[in-house]
Amino acid sequence: MNNDTIINTFWEKLGESSFVMVGVPDGPRHSEPMTAFFDRKLGSDVFIFLADDNRLCLALKEGRRDAMLQYVAKSHDFFACISGQMERVVDEATIDRFWNENVAEWFSGGRRDPKLTMLRIRLRDGEMWSSDMSIKGKVKLMLSGELDRDELETQHAQVAMA
């Protein structure tokens, strides 16, 4: 699998399930779950809504821009760990583009909540893994929960996102 194919698979899988773990690699805290929004027309960027007192916003205010995003596909056949740079989004049109009822539930003041913040994470590079079990492996997993290495085909790539 070439790099373009595995990167396209990442975007396809993220479109199916947009939950990611995001953290600051040099921070004292763990990563936390977020919903990633993206539009391929905007490049290799993901956007997240969060409160301005969230640990990611606080890290950004301290001048720490590095972020690490981890992803596991809903089907558990694709995995990614990607580094990037965080920046605060101030463009109202971008915020409006991704605003929806699910996001609104997290902010008591709605779209005008004073704590509402959107971050853009400009994805740089990472590692991605794609796996596919054989038919025999799938049946064996359902029956015994144990797999042999030859029943799982795995592909791995180090990729540059931009």
PyMOL CGO cylinders between C-alpha atoms (Angstrom):
from pymol import cmd
from pymol.cgo import CYLINDER

trace = [
    CYLINDER, 0.00, 0.00, 0.00, 1.56, 3.32, -1.02, 0.3, 1, 1, 1, 1, 1, 1,
    CYLINDER, 1.56, 3.32, -1.02, 1.49, 6.49, 1.09, 0.3, 1, 1, 1, 1, 1, 1,
    CYLINDER, 1.49, 6.49, 1.09, -1.30, 8.17, -0.90, 0.3, 1, 1, 1, 1, 1, 1,
    CYLINDER, -1.30, 8.17, -0.90, -3.51, 5.11, -0.53, 0.3, 1, 1, 1, 1, 1, 1,
    CYLINDER, -3.51, 5.11, -0.53, -2.98, 4.81, 3.21, 0.3, 1, 1, 1, 1, 1, 1,
    CYLINDER, -2.98, 4.81, 3.21, -3.56, 8.57, 3.73, 0.3, 1, 1, 1, 1, 1, 1,
    CYLINDER, -3.56, 8.57, 3.73, -6.77, 8.37, 1.69, 0.3, 1, 1, 1, 1, 1, 1,
    CYLINDER, -6.77, 8.37, 1.69, -7.81, 5.40, 3.82, 0.3, 1, 1, 1, 1, 1, 1,
    CYLINDER, -7.81, 5.40, 3.82, -7.25, 7.52, 6.94, 0.3, 1, 1, 1, 1, 1, 1,
    CYLINDER, -7.25, 7.52, 6.94, -9.59, 10.26, 5.67, 0.3, 1, 1, 1, 1, 1, 1,
    CYLINDER, -9.59, 10.26, 5.67, -12.18, 7.67, 4.60, 0.3, 1, 1, 1, 1, 1, 1,
    CYLINDER, -12.18, 7.67, 4.60, -12.10, 5.96, 8.01, 0.3, 1, 1, 1, 1, 1, 1,
    CYLINDER, -12.10, 5.96, 8.01, -12.21, 9.29, 9.86, 0.3, 1, 1, 1, 1, 1, 1,
    CYLINDER, -12.21, 9.29, 9.86, -15.32, 10.13, 7.85, 0.3, 1, 1, 1, 1, 1, 1,
    CYLINDER, -15.32, 10.13, 7.85, -16.95, 6.92, 9.14, 0.3, 1, 1, 1, 1, 1, 1,
    CYLINDER, -16.95, 6.92, 9.14, -16.06, 7.58, 12.78, 0.3, 1, 1, 1, 1, 1, 1,
    CYLINDER, -16.06, 7.58, 12.78, -14.64, 10.95, 13.76, 0.3, 1, 1, 1, 1, 1, 1,
    CYLINDER, -14.64, 10.95, 13.76, -13.58, 10.23, 17.34, 0.3, 1, 1, 1, 1, 1, 1,
    CYLINDER, -13.58, 10.23, 17.34, -9.90, 10.83, 18.06, 0.3, 1, 1, 1, 1, 1, 1,
    CYLINDER, -9.90, 10.83, 18.06, -7.65, 11.14, 21.07, 0.3, 1, 1, 1, 1, 1, 1,
    CYLINDER, -7.65, 11.14, 21.07, -5.73, 14.43, 21.17, 0.3, 1, 1, 1, 1, 1, 1,
    CYLINDER, -5.73, 14.43, 21.17, -2.95, 15.45, 23.50, 0.3, 1, 1, 1, 1, 1, 1,
    CYLINDER, -2.95, 15.45, 23.50, 0.14, 17.57, 23.87, 0.3, 1, 1, 1, 1, 1, 1,
    CYLINDER, 0.14, 17.57, 23.87, 3.24, 15.37, 23.59, 0.3, 1, 1, 1, 1, 1, 1,
    CYLINDER, 3.24, 15.37, 23.59, 5.34, 17.39, 26.01, 0.3, 1, 1, 1, 1, 1, 1,
    CYLINDER, 5.34, 17.39, 26.01, 2.49, 17.94, 28.45, 0.3, 1, 1, 1, 1, 1, 1,
    CYLINDER, 2.49, 17.94, 28.45, 1.95, 16.41, 31.87, 0.3, 1, 1, 1, 1, 1, 1,
    CYLINDER, 1.95, 16.41, 31.87, -1.58, 15.22, 31.05, 0.3, 1, 1, 1, 1, 1, 1,
    CYLINDER, -1.58, 15.22, 31.05, -2.99, 12.37, 29.02, 0.3, 1, 1, 1, 1, 1, 1,
    CYLINDER, -2.99, 12.37, 29.02, -4.73, 12.67, 25.66, 0.3, 1, 1, 1, 1, 1, 1,
    CYLINDER, -4.73, 12.67, 25.66, -8.47, 13.12, 25.67, 0.3, 1, 1, 1, 1, 1, 1,
    CYLINDER, -8.47, 13.12, 25.67, -11.31, 12.15, 23.33, 0.3, 1, 1, 1, 1, 1, 1,
    CYLINDER, -11.31, 12.15, 23.33, -12.48, 14.72, 20.83, 0.3, 1, 1, 1, 1, 1, 1,
    CYLINDER, -12.48, 14.72, 20.83, -14.62, 14.80, 17.72, 0.3, 1, 1, 1, 1, 1, 1,
    CYLINDER, -14.62, 14.80, 17.72, -12.58, 15.72, 14.66, 0.3, 1, 1, 1, 1, 1, 1,
    CYLINDER, -12.58, 15.72, 14.66, -14.12, 17.75, 11.86, 0.3, 1, 1, 1, 1, 1, 1,
    CYLINDER, -14.12, 17.75, 11.86, -12.48, 18.06, 8.48, 0.3, 1, 1, 1, 1, 1, 1,
    CYLINDER, -12.48, 18.06, 8.48, -13.02, 19.11, 4.90, 0.3, 1, 1, 1, 1, 1, 1,
    CYLINDER, -13.02, 19.11, 4.90, -10.46, 17.78, 2.43, 0.3, 1, 1, 1, 1, 1, 1,
    CYLINDER, -10.46, 17.78, 2.43, -10.82, 21.06, 0.49, 0.3, 1, 1, 1, 1, 1, 1,
    CYLINDER, -10.82, 21.06, 0.49, -9.14, 22.70, 3.50, 0.3, 1, 1, 1, 1, 1, 1,
    CYLINDER, -9.14, 22.70, 3.50, -6.05, 20.47, 3.29, 0.3, 1, 1, 1, 1, 1, 1,
    CYLINDER, -6.05, 20.47, 3.29, -4.70, 18.10, 5.92, 0.3, 1, 1, 1, 1, 1, 1,
    CYLINDER, -4.70, 18.10, 5.92, -6.29, 19.87, 8.86, 0.3, 1, 1, 1, 1, 1, 1,
    CYLINDER, -6.29, 19.87, 8.86, -8.69, 18.68, 11.52, 0.3, 1, 1, 1, 1, 1, 1,
    CYLINDER, -8.69, 18.68, 11.52, -10.82, 20.98, 13.65, 0.3, 1, 1, 1, 1, 1, 1,
    CYLINDER, -10.82, 20.98, 13.65, -12.09, 20.42, 17.17, 0.3, 1, 1, 1, 1, 1, 1,
    CYLINDER, -12.09, 20.42, 17.17, -14.50, 22.34, 19.39, 0.3, 1, 1, 1, 1, 1, 1,
    CYLINDER, -14.50, 22.34, 19.39, -13.62, 22.70, 23.05, 0.3, 1, 1, 1, 1, 1, 1,
    CYLINDER, -13.62, 22.70, 23.05, -13.90, 25.06, 25.99, 0.3, 1, 1, 1, 1, 1, 1,
    CYLINDER, -13.90, 25.06, 25.99, -11.23, 27.73, 26.40, 0.3, 1, 1, 1, 1, 1, 1,
    CYLINDER, -11.23, 27.73, 26.40, -10.23, 26.25, 29.77, 0.3, 1, 1, 1, 1, 1, 1,
    CYLINDER, -10.23, 26.25, 29.77, -9.55, 22.82, 28.25, 0.3, 1, 1, 1, 1, 1, 1,
    CYLINDER, -9.55, 22.82, 28.25, -5.98, 21.53, 28.73, 0.3, 1, 1, 1, 1, 1, 1,
    CYLINDER, -5.98, 21.53, 28.73, -5.30, 21.81, 24.98, 0.3, 1, 1, 1, 1, 1, 1,
    CYLINDER, -5.30, 21.81, 24.98, -6.28, 25.50, 24.96, 0.3, 1, 1, 1, 1, 1, 1,
    CYLINDER, -6.28, 25.50, 24.96, -4.22, 26.09, 28.08, 0.3, 1, 1, 1, 1, 1, 1,
    CYLINDER, -4.22, 26.09, 28.08, -1.19, 24.45, 26.45, 0.3, 1, 1, 1, 1, 1, 1,
    CYLINDER, -1.19, 24.45, 26.45, -1.65, 26.67, 23.41, 0.3, 1, 1, 1, 1, 1, 1,
    CYLINDER, -1.65, 26.67, 23.41, -1.85, 29.76, 25.64, 0.3, 1, 1, 1, 1, 1, 1,
    CYLINDER, -1.85, 29.76, 25.64, 1.47, 28.63, 27.19, 0.3, 1, 1, 1, 1, 1, 1,
    CYLINDER, 1.47, 28.63, 27.19, 3.02, 28.59, 23.72, 0.3, 1, 1, 1, 1, 1, 1,
    CYLINDER, 3.02, 28.59, 23.72, 2.97, 24.83, 23.25, 0.3, 1, 1, 1, 1, 1, 1,
    CYLINDER, 2.97, 24.83, 23.25, 1.60, 24.21, 19.77, 0.3, 1, 1, 1, 1, 1, 1,
    CYLINDER, 1.60, 24.21, 19.77, 2.58, 20.58, 19.20, 0.3, 1, 1, 1, 1, 1, 1,
    CYLINDER, 2.58, 20.58, 19.20, -0.30, 18.12, 19.26, 0.3, 1, 1, 1, 1, 1, 1,
    CYLINDER, -0.30, 18.12, 19.26, -0.56, 14.37, 18.88, 0.3, 1, 1, 1, 1, 1, 1,
    CYLINDER, -0.56, 14.37, 18.88, -3.68, 12.76, 17.46, 0.3, 1, 1, 1, 1, 1, 1,
    CYLINDER, -3.68, 12.76, 17.46, -4.41, 9.03, 17.82, 0.3, 1, 1, 1, 1, 1, 1,
    CYLINDER, -4.41, 9.03, 17.82, -7.10, 7.26, 15.83, 0.3, 1, 1, 1, 1, 1, 1,
    CYLINDER, -7.10, 7.26, 15.83, -8.64, 3.78, 15.79, 0.3, 1, 1, 1, 1, 1, 1,
    CYLINDER, -8.64, 3.78, 15.79, -11.19, 3.03, 13.08, 0.3, 1, 1, 1, 1, 1, 1,
    CYLINDER, -11.19, 3.03, 13.08, -14.64, 1.91, 14.14, 0.3, 1, 1, 1, 1, 1, 1,
    CYLINDER, -14.64, 1.91, 14.14, -13.95, -1.39, 12.35, 0.3, 1, 1, 1, 1, 1, 1,
    CYLINDER, -13.95, -1.39, 12.35, -10.63, -1.78, 14.23, 0.3, 1, 1, 1, 1, 1, 1,
    CYLINDER, -10.63, -1.78, 14.23, -8.78, -2.39, 10.99, 0.3, 1, 1, 1, 1, 1, 1,
    CYLINDER, -8.78, -2.39, 10.99, -7.00, 0.97, 10.75, 0.3, 1, 1, 1, 1, 1, 1,
    CYLINDER, -7.00, 0.97, 10.75, -4.84, 2.86, 13.26, 0.3, 1, 1, 1, 1, 1, 1,
    CYLINDER, -4.84, 2.86, 13.26, -3.02, 6.19, 13.11, 0.3, 1, 1, 1, 1, 1, 1,
    CYLINDER, -3.02, 6.19, 13.11, -0.82, 8.36, 15.27, 0.3, 1, 1, 1, 1, 1, 1,
    CYLINDER, -0.82, 8.36, 15.27, -0.24, 11.78, 13.73, 0.3, 1, 1, 1, 1, 1, 1,
    CYLINDER, -0.24, 11.78, 13.73, 1.62, 14.86, 14.91, 0.3, 1, 1, 1, 1, 1, 1,
    CYLINDER, 1.62, 14.86, 14.91, 0.56, 18.38, 14.11, 0.3, 1, 1, 1, 1, 1, 1,
    CYLINDER, 0.56, 18.38, 14.11, 0.48, 22.02, 15.14, 0.3, 1, 1, 1, 1, 1, 1,
    CYLINDER, 0.48, 22.02, 15.14, -2.45, 23.58, 16.99, 0.3, 1, 1, 1, 1, 1, 1,
    CYLINDER, -2.45, 23.58, 16.99, -3.77, 27.05, 16.37, 0.3, 1, 1, 1, 1, 1, 1,
    CYLINDER, -3.77, 27.05, 16.37, -6.91, 28.82, 17.48, 0.3, 1, 1, 1, 1, 1, 1,
    CYLINDER, -6.91, 28.82, 17.48, -9.54, 29.43, 14.80, 0.3, 1, 1, 1, 1, 1, 1,
    CYLINDER, -9.54, 29.43, 14.80, -10.93, 32.95, 14.82, 0.3, 1, 1, 1, 1, 1, 1,
    CYLINDER, -10.93, 32.95, 14.82, -12.64, 32.79, 11.43, 0.3, 1, 1, 1, 1, 1, 1,
    CYLINDER, -12.64, 32.79, 11.43, -16.40, 32.77, 12.11, 0.3, 1, 1, 1, 1, 1, 1,
    CYLINDER, -16.40, 32.77, 12.11, -17.15, 31.13, 8.74, 0.3, 1, 1, 1, 1, 1, 1,
    CYLINDER, -17.15, 31.13, 8.74, -14.97, 28.12, 9.59, 0.3, 1, 1, 1, 1, 1, 1,
    CYLINDER, -14.97, 28.12, 9.59, -16.62, 27.78, 13.00, 0.3, 1, 1, 1, 1, 1, 1,
    CYLINDER, -16.62, 27.78, 13.00, -20.08, 28.03, 11.40, 0.3, 1, 1, 1, 1, 1, 1,
    CYLINDER, -20.08, 28.03, 11.40, -19.12, 25.45, 8.75, 0.3, 1, 1, 1, 1, 1, 1,
    CYLINDER, -19.12, 25.45, 8.75, -18.68, 22.72, 11.39, 0.3, 1, 1, 1, 1, 1, 1,
    CYLINDER, -18.68, 22.72, 11.39, -21.18, 23.87, 14.05, 0.3, 1, 1, 1, 1, 1, 1,
    CYLINDER, -21.18, 23.87, 14.05, -24.01, 21.37, 14.58, 0.3, 1, 1, 1, 1, 1, 1,
    CYLINDER, -24.01, 21.37, 14.58, -26.55, 20.22, 17.18, 0.3, 1, 1, 1, 1, 1, 1,
    CYLINDER, -26.55, 20.22, 17.18, -24.16, 17.67, 18.70, 0.3, 1, 1, 1, 1, 1, 1,
    CYLINDER, -24.16, 17.67, 18.70, -21.56, 20.35, 19.33, 0.3, 1, 1, 1, 1, 1, 1,
    CYLINDER, -21.56, 20.35, 19.33, -24.24, 22.69, 20.72, 0.3, 1, 1, 1, 1, 1, 1,
    CYLINDER, -24.24, 22.69, 20.72, -25.03, 20.17, 23.46, 0.3, 1, 1, 1, 1, 1, 1,
    CYLINDER, -25.03, 20.17, 23.46, -21.57, 20.77, 24.97, 0.3, 1, 1, 1, 1, 1, 1,
    CYLINDER, -21.57, 20.77, 24.97, -21.99, 24.55, 25.24, 0.3, 1, 1, 1, 1, 1, 1,
    CYLINDER, -21.99, 24.55, 25.24, -24.79, 25.94, 27.40, 0.3, 1, 1, 1, 1, 1, 1,
    CYLINDER, -24.79, 25.94, 27.40, -24.54, 29.32, 25.67, 0.3, 1, 1, 1, 1, 1, 1,
    CYLINDER, -24.54, 29.32, 25.67, -24.81, 27.76, 22.22, 0.3, 1, 1, 1, 1, 1, 1,
    CYLINDER, -24.81, 27.76, 22.22, -22.87, 29.20, 19.31, 0.3, 1, 1, 1, 1, 1, 1,
    CYLINDER, -22.87, 29.20, 19.31, -22.22, 32.42, 21.30, 0.3, 1, 1, 1, 1, 1, 1,
    CYLINDER, -22.22, 32.42, 21.30, -20.98, 30.66, 24.46, 0.3, 1, 1, 1, 1, 1, 1,
    CYLINDER, -20.98, 30.66, 24.46, -18.04, 32.72, 25.78, 0.3, 1, 1, 1, 1, 1, 1,
    CYLINDER, -18.04, 32.72, 25.78, -16.01, 29.55, 26.43, 0.3, 1, 1, 1, 1, 1, 1,
    CYLINDER, -16.01, 29.55, 26.43, -16.48, 28.19, 22.90, 0.3, 1, 1, 1, 1, 1, 1,
    CYLINDER, -16.48, 28.19, 22.90, -13.17, 27.69, 21.14, 0.3, 1, 1, 1, 1, 1, 1,
    CYLINDER, -13.17, 27.69, 21.14, -12.23, 25.94, 17.94, 0.3, 1, 1, 1, 1, 1, 1,
    CYLINDER, -12.23, 25.94, 17.94, -8.75, 24.63, 17.32, 0.3, 1, 1, 1, 1, 1, 1,
    CYLINDER, -8.75, 24.63, 17.32, -7.25, 23.71, 13.98, 0.3, 1, 1, 1, 1, 1, 1,
    CYLINDER, -7.25, 23.71, 13.98, -4.63, 20.98, 14.03, 0.3, 1, 1, 1, 1, 1, 1,
    CYLINDER, -4.63, 20.98, 14.03, -2.44, 21.15, 10.95, 0.3, 1, 1, 1, 1, 1, 1,
    CYLINDER, -2.44, 21.15, 10.95, -1.42, 17.53, 10.54, 0.3, 1, 1, 1, 1, 1, 1,
    CYLINDER, -1.42, 17.53, 10.54, 2.25, 17.06, 9.66, 0.3, 1, 1, 1, 1, 1, 1,
    CYLINDER, 2.25, 17.06, 9.66, 3.34, 13.46, 9.75, 0.3, 1, 1, 1, 1, 1, 1,
    CYLINDER, 3.34, 13.46, 9.75, 2.65, 10.20, 11.43, 0.3, 1, 1, 1, 1, 1, 1,
    CYLINDER, 2.65, 10.20, 11.43, 2.41, 6.49, 11.29, 0.3, 1, 1, 1, 1, 1, 1,
    CYLINDER, 2.41, 6.49, 11.29, -0.57, 4.52, 10.04, 0.3, 1, 1, 1, 1, 1, 1,
    CYLINDER, -0.57, 4.52, 10.04, -1.39, 0.84, 10.16, 0.3, 1, 1, 1, 1, 1, 1,
    CYLINDER, -1.39, 0.84, 10.16, -3.96, -1.07, 8.15, 0.3, 1, 1, 1, 1, 1, 1,
    CYLINDER, -3.96, -1.07, 8.15, -4.86, -4.65, 8.97, 0.3, 1, 1, 1, 1, 1, 1,
    CYLINDER, -4.86, -4.65, 8.97, -7.04, -7.23, 7.33, 0.3, 1, 1, 1, 1, 1, 1,
    CYLINDER, -7.04, -7.23, 7.33, -7.89, -10.62, 8.77, 0.3, 1, 1, 1, 1, 1, 1,
    CYLINDER, -7.89, -10.62, 8.77, -8.28, -13.66, 6.59, 0.3, 1, 1, 1, 1, 1, 1,
    CYLINDER, -8.28, -13.66, 6.59, -11.68, -15.39, 6.54, 0.3, 1, 1, 1, 1, 1, 1,
    CYLINDER, -11.68, -15.39, 6.54, -10.17, -18.18, 8.63, 0.3, 1, 1, 1, 1, 1, 1,
    CYLINDER, -10.17, -18.18, 8.63, -8.88, -15.59, 11.10, 0.3, 1, 1, 1, 1, 1, 1,
    CYLINDER, -8.88, -15.59, 11.10, -12.29, -13.91, 11.44, 0.3, 1, 1, 1, 1, 1, 1,
    CYLINDER, -12.29, -13.91, 11.44, -14.00, -17.23, 12.16, 0.3, 1, 1, 1, 1, 1, 1,
    CYLINDER, -14.00, -17.23, 12.16, -11.29, -18.23, 14.63, 0.3, 1, 1, 1, 1, 1, 1,
    CYLINDER, -11.29, -18.23, 14.63, -11.53, -14.86, 16.39, 0.3, 1, 1, 1, 1, 1, 1,
    CYLINDER, -11.53, -14.86, 16.39, -15.30, -15.27, 16.81, 0.3, 1, 1, 1, 1, 1, 1,
    CYLINDER, -15.30, -15.27, 16.81, -14.95, -18.80, 18.17, 0.3, 1, 1, 1, 1, 1, 1,
    CYLINDER, -14.95, -18.80, 18.17, -11.82, -18.71, 20.31, 0.3, 1, 1, 1, 1, 1, 1,
    CYLINDER, -11.82, -18.71, 20.31, -10.59, -15.12, 20.39, 0.3, 1, 1, 1, 1, 1, 1,
    CYLINDER, -10.59, -15.12, 20.39, -7.05, -16.25, 19.45, 0.3, 1, 1, 1, 1, 1, 1,
    CYLINDER, -7.05, -16.25, 19.45, -5.24, -15.54, 16.20, 0.3, 1, 1, 1, 1, 1, 1,
    CYLINDER, -5.24, -15.54, 16.20, -2.02, -16.77, 14.66, 0.3, 1, 1, 1, 1, 1, 1,
    CYLINDER, -2.02, -16.77, 14.66, 0.24, -14.16, 13.07, 0.3, 1, 1, 1, 1, 1, 1,
    CYLINDER, 0.24, -14.16, 13.07, -0.33, -15.62, 9.57, 0.3, 1, 1, 1, 1, 1, 1,
    CYLINDER, -0.33, -15.62, 9.57, -4.09, -14.96, 9.86, 0.3, 1, 1, 1, 1, 1, 1,
    CYLINDER, -4.09, -14.96, 9.86, -3.58, -11.20, 9.97, 0.3, 1, 1, 1, 1, 1, 1,
    CYLINDER, -3.58, -11.20, 9.97, -2.19, -9.12, 7.13, 0.3, 1, 1, 1, 1, 1, 1,
    CYLINDER, -2.19, -9.12, 7.13, -0.82, -5.81, 8.38, 0.3, 1, 1, 1, 1, 1, 1,
    CYLINDER, -0.82, -5.81, 8.38, 0.54, -2.85, 6.43, 0.3, 1, 1, 1, 1, 1, 1,
    CYLINDER, 0.54, -2.85, 6.43, 2.41, 0.04, 8.01, 0.3, 1, 1, 1, 1, 1, 1,
    CYLINDER, 2.41, 0.04, 8.01, 3.53, 3.39, 6.63, 0.3, 1, 1, 1, 1, 1, 1,
    CYLINDER, 3.53, 3.39, 6.63, 5.27, 6.48, 7.89, 0.3, 1, 1, 1, 1, 1, 1,
    CYLINDER, 5.27, 6.48, 7.89, 3.60, 9.39, 6.11, 0.3, 1, 1, 1, 1, 1, 1,
    CYLINDER, 3.60, 9.39, 6.11, 3.88, 13.11, 5.57, 0.3, 1, 1, 1, 1, 1, 1,
    CYLINDER, 3.88, 13.11, 5.57, 0.41, 14.65, 5.60, 0.3, 1, 1, 1, 1, 1, 1,
    CYLINDER, 0.41, 14.65, 5.60, 1.10, 17.96, 3.89, 0.3, 1, 1, 1, 1, 1, 1,
]
cmd.load_cgo(trace, "trace")
